[in-house]
């Protein structure tokens, strides 16, 4: 589907913002290259990453898609979405769309129409970025399409939305948003008038349990919170650090808690491929860590709540890290473990785990090859 931008709608303001927000660095779209829905030209300078859902019956067609793309020589723009609805081979002229993602409602009006008015598009602004956060783990998406003073409603379950969820997760795990000017996102919010009208059902999650604690940080601009505690040891040319993180958006969401490990020697930073953590008598093995520049990380799976509870009461933790043909062991007693004990106690009291989907937790266990003994 060809992206059409209405210059009359967006005006000179957004266009000038796009020009003025050109980045010194080029976004590395190769992070999407192995994913379904990614296409690029031979030189790789123009590319597109898209996922969509469509329902095509005898007399009705409905499609909803999400796209990020960049044409050669152009500044990276914000991700955008499209919606199409046809009855009896007649395309409906869509004037508005509302998406309810697990209870959180996002409304868009003033949509851009294709030249033949067969479908409508809109850019995801700053509030849309919050919606992308929810889309990555969406269990249900309800879409209301407005046309001719009528409304058609479609409901997608987790399986229907799997492609869209993969798109959202890939967008968030990449650095894409750091290449889109904040003022451009705000301009799109103003143009399409999105409003998060109804807060999502967040179970018993209570962010106020974390706000006064050491290790809690709030990004007031992007409205992102983060609670992190870590232990570390340093001697001569050696450094070891192990941290646990919970984060999310202040509107009441939380990501899946994750952890990081870092080791430095006289040779510099060592990439860690596997870690074993013995919490008192329980041994956790994470065999397929994500490697970054200087540290490794993994997302806690189905045992996340149990790990947090065990850390809160731990008397001893022994850590073995694997890099290349070498291993290193580190031991921490109850006093040295205090930062992690506070973290485990706090995230349980905040009921972060009431938000988490059990199937997604199992998927993380498979991804990081987790075993418990």
Number of C-alpha atoms within 10 A of each C-alpha: 9 6 16 15 17 15 11 8 13 17 11 10 10 19 13 11 16 18 12 12 17 16 14 7 7 11 18 11 21 12 14 19 16 9 15 13 15 19 17 17 11 8 8 13 13 16 20 17 22 22 22 20 16 14 12 11 9 8 10 14 17 18 16 20 19 24 24 21 19 19 15 12 8 12 18 23 22 25 24 18 18 24 24 20 25 17 13 9 11 12 17 18 20 26 18 21 25 19 21 22 21 19 18 18 20 22 18 21 16 18 23 25 21 18 11 8 13 16 24 26 26 27 25 25 26 21 18 23 19 20 21 22 20 22 23 21 23 24 19 18 21 18 22 18 22 19 15 9 7 9 13 12 12 13 13 16 13 15 12 17 23 20 20 25 24 16 26 23 17 17 22 14 10 14 14 19 19 10 18 21 18 17 15 22 24 15 19 21 20 13 20 21 16 22 15 18 12 11 15 17 13 18 13 13 20 16 21 9 14 20 15 10 14 13 16 16 16 16 11 9 7 14 12 17 22 19 21 21 20 20 16 16 14 12 8 7 10 14 16 17 16 19 18 23 21 20 20 20 19 16 15 16 23 24 20 22 23 17 17 18 24 21 23 17 14 10 8 12 15 18 22 25 18 22 22 19 19 17 19 15 12 12 15 18 18 23 19 19 21 17 15 11 9 14 20 22 24 22 22 23 25 20 16 19 19 12 17 24 18 19 24 22 18 22 18 17 20 15 18 15 21 17 14 10 5 8 12 12 11 14 14 18 13 16 11 16 21 20 20 24 22 20 27 24 16 19 24 19 16 16 18 24 22 15 17 20 14 13 11 14 18 15 13 18 21 14 17 20 15 19 14 12 8
